[in-house]
């Protein structure tokens, strides 16, 4: 059966998703409430998953509810968040973030965003301390809000750039919107989180920051970068020039 496509859809998307799911079958999804997801994304930003998860679990077990974290002193939070990237900054930001949600919304929760458009919800979240596009989109897609939006960090951005899903020079802040213009019209939150998961497996397994392993990649016949000579994919550094992967960020 033909998949309905949006006006400007990239027709590779359904096949890309099918192959990613075949290579790395998605796990059963569990969705946190949006405030918990937001806090987790802030804690885990730029931090290896295992370290981030351990810090988040310490946070949850030490405090009974987010109001207690809001009222905590940053120097105490810093001990709980030890090991994560930018721990000092995040220990200051986290209580401010929670306080500002309560100040702006009147309650310390984010369920109200369910009735908002994705764009409006993104703008509201991205005006909060410490919340960037990756944190807002992941909160909207991975949580119980289940918004149809793709979360992209630099690893995922590298893949979608090499794949030609976005303009080569597009800034990080524009990537998810360029992707959303091209996905099939029938796709919803589940497809977006499966795409995110598959893209990150691909980035870690084949589509490395340096020279990608295109010969083994399950998407190589669909990817324009795989057709380039290896010299065009990886430029070796000279004395006066740092290594630059022609197709990387
Ligand atoms: S074919 Fe190569 S460049 Fe394209 S997505 Fe796969 S590993 Fe990355």
Boltz pocket constraint, residues with backbone or C-beta under 6 A from the ligand:
constraints:
  - pocket:
      binder: B
      contacts: [[A, 159], [A, 162], [A, 163], [A, 202], [A, 206], [A, 207], [A, 208], [A, 212], [A, 213], [A, 214], [A, 215], [A, 217], [A, 218], [A, 219], [A, 220], [A, 221], [A, 223], [A, 224], [A, 225], [A, 226]]
      max_distance: 6.0
